[in-house]
Amino acid sequence: MVVSPWLVALTALAWAPSLPRGAGLLSPRLGALAMVDAEGRVTRSEAEAAIEKAEALAAEALSAREEANQLAEQAERQSRTAADESESAANKLEGANTFSLSLLTASTAAQKASLDAGALIAEAVEASERADQLDLESAEALELAEELIAQHYEDFPDSA
């Protein structure tokens, strides 16, 4: 069973009143999210910091998604180039009466283009997976920030 670090942080938040002054709730990606005051309450500045961290993660996720999309477009263009070069090399081989070095060069160029396309596809998949992970972490950070805000308003009802 995999336990989300955010669930651990939220559970710890429920126990925040029992934490000592200056104790923090930790997550692997966001670091200390919620510092509690002497009475174990979530302060406004800590709730705002959690929001800022969630926003930063969302921006990072968007940037990673844009990078993944650019890599996918490059991979698509390279795949088309590889297909064109392969077709050209095949046509040259079909029309040739004898084998020549130029035929080998065309074939080698087609193979290189295919390998380059494959490498770009692998990079695009990796970047997409990274973007997916950042999207998930961003959503979890936003949930946690919302919980911290709710806890802050519960702890400080006059701040609403």
C-alpha positions in Angstrom: 0.0 0.0 0.0 1.4 3.4 -1.1 0.7 6.3 1.3 0.8 9.7 -0.2 3.1 12.2 1.5 0.2 14.6 1.3 -2.0 12.4 3.3 0.7 12.1 5.9 1.0 15.9 6.0 -2.8 16.4 6.3 -2.9 13.8 9.1 -0.1 15.6 10.8 -2.0 18.9 10.4 -4.9 17.4 12.4 -2.4 16.8 15.2 -0.8 20.3 14.7 -2.0 21.6 18.2 0.2 18.9 19.8 3.3 19.9 17.8 5.9 22.0 19.6 6.6 25.6 18.7 8.4 25.9 15.4 7.6 22.3 14.3 6.8 21.9 10.7 4.8 19.6 8.4 7.1 18.1 5.8 6.7 16.8 2.3 9.4 15.5 0.0 8.7 18.0 -2.8 7.5 21.1 -1.0 9.7 21.0 2.1 8.2 22.6 5.3 4.7 23.5 4.5 3.0 24.5 7.7 4.8 25.9 10.7 2.6 26.2 13.7 2.7 28.9 16.3 3.0 28.3 20.1 -0.6 27.2 20.2 -0.3 24.9 17.3 -2.2 27.1 14.8 -1.5 27.6 11.1 -0.5 31.2 10.5 -1.6 33.3 7.6 2.0 33.6 6.3 2.3 29.8 6.3 -1.0 29.3 4.5 0.2 31.9 1.9 3.5 30.1 1.6 1.7 26.9 0.8 -0.3 28.7 -1.9 2.8 30.1 -3.4 4.5 26.7 -3.5 1.4 25.2 -5.1 1.5 28.0 -7.7 5.2 27.4 -8.3 4.6 23.7 -8.8 1.7 24.5 -11.3 4.0 26.8 -13.2 6.7 24.1 -13.3 4.2 21.5 -14.5 3.0 23.8 -17.2 6.6 24.5 -18.3 7.3 20.7 -18.3 4.2 20.1 -20.4 5.2 22.7 -22.9 8.7 21.1 -23.2 7.1 17.7 -23.7 4.8 19.1 -26.4 7.8 20.7 -28.2 9.8 17.5 -28.0 6.8 15.5 -29.4 6.5 18.0 -32.3 10.2 17.7 -33.0 9.9 13.9 -32.9 7.0 14.0 -35.3 9.0 16.2 -37.8 12.1 13.9 -37.4 9.9 10.8 -38.0 8.6 12.4 -41.2 12.1 13.1 -42.3 13.2 9.6 -41.5 10.2 8.2 -43.5 11.0 10.4 -46.5 14.7 9.4 -46.4 13.8 5.7 -46.1 11.5 6.0 -49.0 14.1 7.8 -51.1 16.7 5.2 -50.2 14.3 2.4 -51.1 13.5 4.0 -54.4 17.2 4.3 -55.2 17.8 0.7 -54.4 14.9 -0.5 -56.5 16.1 1.5 -59.5 19.8 0.6 -59.3 21.3 -2.0 -61.5 24.5 -2.2 -59.4 25.3 -1.5 -55.8 27.2 1.8 -55.2 28.5 3.8 -52.3 25.8 6.5 -52.9 23.2 3.8 -52.2 24.9 3.0 -48.9 25.1 6.6 -48.0 21.4 7.1 -48.6 20.6 4.0 -46.6 22.9 5.2 -43.7 21.2 8.6 -43.7 17.8 7.0 -43.5 18.9 4.8 -40.6 20.4 7.8 -38.7 17.2 9.8 -39.2 15.2 6.9 -37.8 17.5 6.6 -34.8 17.3 10.4 -34.2 13.5 10.2 -34.4 13.5 7.3 -31.9 15.7 9.3 -29.5 13.4 12.3 -29.7 10.3 10.1 -29.1 12.0 8.6 -26.0 12.8 12.2 -24.8 9.2 13.3 -25.4 7.8 10.3 -23.5 10.2 11.0 -20.6 9.3 14.7 -20.6 5.6 13.9 -20.7 5.9 11.5 -17.8 7.8 14.2 -15.8 5.0 16.7 -16.6 2.4 14.1 -15.5 4.2 13.7 -12.2 4.5 17.5 -11.7 0.7 17.9 -12.5 -0.1 15.3 -9.8 2.2 17.0 -7.3 0.8 20.4 -8.2 -2.8 19.1 -7.6 -1.7 17.6 -4.3 0.0 20.8 -3.3 -3.1 22.8 -4.1 -5.3 20.4 -2.0 -2.9 20.8 0.9 -2.8 24.5 0.5 -6.6 24.6 0.6 -6.6 22.5 3.8 -4.1 24.9 5.3 -6.2 27.8 4.4 -9.3 26.2 5.9 -7.2 25.3 9.1 -6.0 28.9 9.2 -9.5 30.3 9.1 -10.5 27.8 11.7 -7.6 28.8 13.9 -8.0 32.6 13.2 -11.8 33.2 12.5 -11.3 37.0 12.6 -8.9 36.9 9.6 -11.7 35.9 7.1 
